[in-house]
Amino acid sequence: MPVQAKFRCLNIDHSLQGTTVKLQAVIPKDDNFPGGSEENRAFWDATPAADLELQYGPDAEIPIELGSYCLLDMDVVEQGERTWKLWKVAEEHKMLTVELGLSWNREIGPRSGSLSMTIHNQDAWHHFRGLVNTRWNVVISQADAPAEGANTYP
């Protein structure tokens, strides 16, 4: 069963070695951030802390725009052309920390990537428990932006 998370691109850094794209988990709609959305609240309640970093080569086309929203769909796979590896699953203080990595590759998509999530929703923990060193297919797709007039927070 796939797992889904929602992120926002907050930084794109270009250098001679390539481009680094950084995304963070979305924030909820509340009094402090009235421009958020109810959909963002649902993702925030489940995963309030998450960072995704992708490294691209100097000539690569970057499929993510600064400020855009992305959905990550993740699922365990037996094998795949380019899979992420689940490196860490740790339960701490009613939270589950999960870390995945995409190994370096010059030919396909991002050269490498790292994903770290802190998951509060205990109903989702079974997707990761006992699966350290498994391979995952991670698909990143564009998500709809919040309604007109929303703020610029993640």
Phi, psi and omega per residue, in radians:
M1 nan 2.189 -3.100
P2 -1.175 2.691 3.050
V3 -1.967 2.443 -3.126
Q4 -2.198 2.449 3.074
A5 -2.373 2.714 -3.136
K6 -2.081 2.322 -3.086
F7 -2.255 2.881 3.005
R8 -2.274 2.391 3.123
C9 -1.339 2.041 -3.093
L10 -1.904 -0.214 -3.111
N11 -2.749 2.358 2.984
I12 -2.271 2.071 -3.057
D13 -2.026 2.024 3.129
H14 -1.687 2.389 3.060
S15 -2.525 3.101 3.115
L16 -1.139 -0.481 -3.133
Q17 -1.425 -0.302 -3.120
G18 2.571 -2.780 -3.077
T19 -2.191 2.359 3.052
T20 -1.920 2.208 3.122
V21 -1.952 2.198 -3.134
K22 -2.060 2.285 3.116
L23 -2.196 2.637 3.078
Q24 -2.292 2.737 3.103
A25 -1.017 2.556 3.139
V26 -1.217 2.795 3.107
I27 -1.830 2.821 -3.093
P28 -1.448 2.979 2.973
K29 -1.528 2.173 3.056
D30 -2.756 -3.008 -3.094
D31 -1.070 -0.581 -3.135
N32 -1.367 -0.526 -3.099
F33 -2.284 1.224 -3.039
P34 -1.149 -0.241 -3.135
G35 -1.498 -0.059 3.096
G36 -1.167 -3.096 -3.134
S37 -2.223 2.842 3.080
E38 -1.126 -0.620 3.079
E39 -1.075 -0.765 3.105
N40 -1.053 -0.661 3.126
R41 -1.045 -0.749 -3.131
A42 -1.075 -0.748 3.099
F43 -1.184 -0.715 3.139
W44 -1.078 -0.767 -3.134
D45 -1.035 -0.603 -3.128
A46 -1.450 -0.723 -3.036
T47 -2.464 1.430 -3.068
P48 -1.325 -0.233 -3.138
A49 -2.353 2.076 3.105
A50 -2.771 2.417 3.106
D51 -2.255 2.362 3.081
L52 -2.215 2.232 3.106
E53 -2.227 2.250 3.132
L54 -2.112 2.365 3.114
Q55 -1.906 2.199 3.116
Y56 -2.032 2.667 3.083
G57 -1.227 2.905 -3.053
P58 -1.106 -0.455 -3.117
D59 -1.813 0.085 -3.065
A60 -1.307 2.564 3.008
E61 -1.409 2.281 -3.108
I62 -1.651 1.987 -3.049
P63 -1.458 0.062 -3.094
I64 -2.085 2.332 3.137
E65 -1.762 2.586 3.085
L66 -1.007 2.273 3.130
G67 1.532 -0.164 -3.109
S68 -1.339 2.774 3.099
Y69 -1.792 2.471 -3.129
C70 -2.320 2.548 2.993
L71 -1.812 2.388 3.039
L72 -1.914 2.118 3.036
D73 -1.888 2.133 -3.045
M74 -2.158 2.422 3.133
D75 -2.660 2.499 3.097
V76 -1.190 2.412 3.098
V77 -2.306 2.709 3.074
E78 -1.260 -0.899 3.127
Q79 -2.640 2.785 3.090
G80 -2.869 2.886 -3.128
E81 -1.105 -0.713 -3.123
R82 -2.541 1.788 -3.079
T83 -2.045 2.747 3.047
W84 -1.601 2.645 3.112
K85 -1.930 2.306 3.074
L86 -1.410 1.894 -3.034
W87 -1.597 -0.586 -2.998
K88 -2.523 2.412 2.969
V89 -2.432 1.997 -3.085
A90 -2.397 2.255 3.108
E91 -1.655 2.167 -3.121
E92 -2.527 2.127 3.020
H93 0.867 0.941 3.105
K94 1.098 0.449 3.067
M95 -2.338 2.625 3.066
L96 -2.013 2.140 3.092
T97 -1.692 2.261 -3.099
V98 -2.233 2.318 3.094
E99 -2.277 2.271 3.086
L100 -2.154 2.666 3.111
G101 -2.381 2.555 3.063
L102 -1.938 2.049 -3.055
S103 -1.201 2.776 -3.066
W104 -1.119 2.369 3.087
N105 -2.720 2.209 -3.081
R106 -1.394 -0.390 -2.932
E107 -1.608 -0.597 -2.931
I108 -2.070 2.139 3.010
G109 0.902 -2.459 3.115
P110 -1.152 2.543 3.106
R111 -1.119 -0.715 3.130
S112 -2.746 2.969 3.137
G113 -2.797 2.758 3.049
S114 -2.448 2.489 -3.131
L115 -2.380 2.179 3.110
S116 -2.233 2.241 -3.109
M117 -2.322 2.519 2.976
T118 -1.960 2.004 -2.998
I119 -1.856 2.083 3.094
H120 -1.525 -0.592 -3.063
N121 -1.203 1.758 -3.078
Q122 -1.134 -0.366 3.072
D123 -1.142 -0.330 -3.129
A124 -1.672 -0.156 -3.063
W125 -1.074 -0.578 -3.081
H126 -1.097 -0.351 3.111
H127 -1.161 -0.400 -3.027
F128 -2.071 -0.489 -3.090
R129 -1.004 2.354 3.086
G130 1.249 0.225 -3.070
L131 -2.001 0.313 3.094
V132 -0.993 2.443 -3.128
N133 1.319 0.191 3.049
T134 -1.504 2.857 3.140
R135 -1.765 2.493 -3.069
W136 -2.281 2.468 2.963
N137 -1.601 2.178 3.131
V138 -2.109 2.057 -3.135
V139 -1.931 2.193 3.137
I140 -1.868 2.162 3.139
S141 -2.318 2.720 3.116
Q142 -1.158 2.494 3.076
A143 -2.051 2.752 3.094
D144 -1.161 2.501 3.061
A145 -1.354 2.741 3.055
P146 -1.032 2.920 -3.098
A147 -0.997 2.778 3.119
E148 -0.864 2.405 3.088
G149 1.562 0.055 3.140
A150 -1.242 2.715 3.139
N151 -1.327 -3.129 -3.076
T152 -1.725 0.205 3.110
Y153 -1.288 2.766 -3.111
P154 -1.085 nan nan
